Every structure is written in structure tokens, then in C-alpha cells.
């Protein structure tokens, strides 16, 4: 299973993960409790239930770099270009905009 923490600005808002069922995104309950907090995107509105998709959510896929920067990420970390979750976790720690994705890597 691949897992990542999702942030808006400096606030952790939820978790994104991939398993045998597909891709999942879930907002943290504490984040949902504050009425001034906003959604990650229009396609992932605030809700308690996790989102599920067979393919990576288009919002997160759009954060992955393209062109020469994508080639650099693939080469440096030896990531298969079809492994969108691995690319997202490695390349989107400091994205353009206010959303960032921090991969949770098992130290064992």
C-alpha cells in the first residue's frame, strides 16, 4: 500500500492512499470540524466518507509535473511513468499552489 499526507498550505487535511481496491482520499475529521476550512478541490468536496477511484483522482494527477521535470523525477528515483502515485509522492512535496503531498515511506 502506498500512502501520502495531503496539506493545504501548512495544514494537514487528509490522507491519500492506493491499495488493491484503487485510490482513496479521506479528509481528517478534525479538519472537517472547522467550518472555515475549504476542500482540496471542487472534485473532492468536504465530506466524512472516503473517496474511491480505480484511477488516481484527476486533481492529484494534475499536480504531477510534465516534460523535462517529469523525466528528471523518473530518472532520479527510477519510477515507472505509469506509477502515478509514486510520482505524486516524490514530486509533489513542494508543488505550485497551496496543496502539497508528502509520501509516507516505511523505514523498515
Secondary structure, DSSP 8 states (H G I E B T S, - for coil): -EEEEEEETTEEEEEEEEETTEEEEEE-HHHHT-TT---SBTTB-S-SS-EEESS--HHHHTTS--HHHHHHHHHHHT--TT-HHHHHHHH-TT-SSSEEEEEE----
